[in-house]
Amino acid sequence: MGRRHGWKLFTPIAALLAAMALLTLAGCSNTGDPGGSASASSLVVGASLEPTGLDITTTDGAGGPQALLYNVYETLVKINGVGNLVGLLATDWTVSPDGTTYTFSLQPHATFANGDPITAQAVVDSLNHIRTNPSTTATIKAQLAIVTDAVATSRSTVQVTLRHRSHFWLYNMAGPAGIVIDPKGFSTLGTATAGSGPYVFKAWNKGDSVTLARNTNYWGNEAHFGSVTFKYFADPNAMTTAMKAGDINIISDLTTPSALGQFSDTSKYTVVKGTSNGEVVMGFNHDSAPLKKLKVRQAIIYAVDRKALLDSVWGGQGTLIGSMVPPTDPYYENLAGYYPYDPAKAKELLKEAGYGKGLTLSMPVPNLSYATASAQFVAAQLKQVGITVKVQQQDFSTWISQVFQKGDYDLTVVNHVEPKDIVKWADKNYYWHYDNPEFNLLIAEADQAPTDAEFISYMKQAAEILTTDAAGDFLFLFPHIAICDSSISGITANEVTSSFDLTTLASRNN
């Protein structure tokens, strides 16, 4: 069938991330006396973003995949802790010489949570369901539009045909677009899950928590915990308090870096630091009349001191990036200095754009600490150059409806955590409404490039266009900082997917 396919990062980056992951796995098992320790039967994970729905193929937002991806729903391939694709429900796969036909061999003993075997036909039915369901999110529909056919060539072999070679497709299949759903559960995915992972959905106490239970029919290694509860906190300080009180065992992503000092006692806590894919973007609505003008967008970027913002909002934790590419991608270039902080230049550009007497912009943001703090910082700095920003704090579901779906905004701030999400700038219907033909062409050429070197070259050019065209203000790359009590081992340092992967975790009390 051609060469065996497997994406890998460049060796120096992969080696660095692998080392970080190994240090984390070793460091999270502490022999000191625990604070609030996880029991052999339960685990409580503090998180900030509640799901917007149980069907992660028809609802937007990162909260659903955080709890369900790889834990309840599995994929043919997954992205591991150092950013490489590895088999999950597929033992291996091959790619035809022209890059258009993928053949996956399935795990021979894999089953859904109800005990039914995962056959090639079930995988095909699942993929076709997601492709054709009218309720599938626009993002996932776009990711699967390249698929022309999927067939079961045997009971354990799936063949998928693409319209053209793609450097992105298999990575997309490691996310919500590629989950394998039990066909018997298609009609009830909004109220019950139908996956094959080590956990099953148990309960959703809306506004508070989602609880998973051990899948007693799991085909692989048994889950370490009888139940896992994702406990949601709108107030990050309340999450910190809950961790100190022993009410939760893990802070999945610390959103108050100033609180790090409270967890310095290594006999009780382990602090895990790594990188992420999370680009914190000040999004511009390119359908907004003022923001159609390049000089207005450039003025906004010149007016914001991103280094000071990072220091003020996130305690200096994180990385300045300058475009929609994290340093862990092979096409990364440091573009953070392209628009240096220059309020005088910002005022000059606003005057040239016809807004010398002032400009008022709306800025609805989700009620998440990094977003609200960043918005207030930005509003204060833009005021100094003559731009009045009306900040509106919203719960995440309202933000999804108003900003993400309806495009009713001028500016906003949100953390984009999906791998390779630079491609979303090529979709003019995405909530930024950015439409640059040169960028779109480069993304298409990169995706279909015959060699990795050509792919990287095209992607670097595309990333530079986003920067020079002031498509958005790329404020910083989100760090991954997790806190676990000393009974927990196995937290992965690097957050390179939207999943909080429970399969690596264990308790020394088990």
Secondary structure, 3 states (H helix, E strand, C coil): CCCECCCCCCHHHHHHHHHHHHHHHHHCCCCCCCCCCCCCCEEEEEECCCCCCCCCCCCCCCHHHHHHECCCECECEEECCCCCEEECCEEEEEECCCCCEEEEEECCCCECCCCCECCHHHHHHHHHHHHHCCCCCHHHHHHHCCEEEEEEEECCEEEEEECCCCCCHHHHCCCHHHECCCHHHHHHCCCCCCCCCCEEEEEEECCCEEEEEECCCCCCCCCCCCEEEEEECCCHHHHHHHHHHCCCCEECCCCCHHHHHHHCCCCCEEEEEECECCEEEEEECCCCCHHHCHHHHHHHHHHCCHHHHHHHHHCCCCECCCCCCCCCCCCCCCCCCCCCCCHHHHHHHHHHCCCCCCEEEEEEEECCHHHHHHHHHHHHHHHCCCEEEEEEEECHHHHHHHHHHCCCCCEEEEEECCCCHHHHHHCCCCCCCCCCHHHHHHHHHHHCCCCHHHHHHHHHHHHHHHHHCCCEEEEEECCEEEEEECCEECCCCCECCCCCCHHHCEECCC
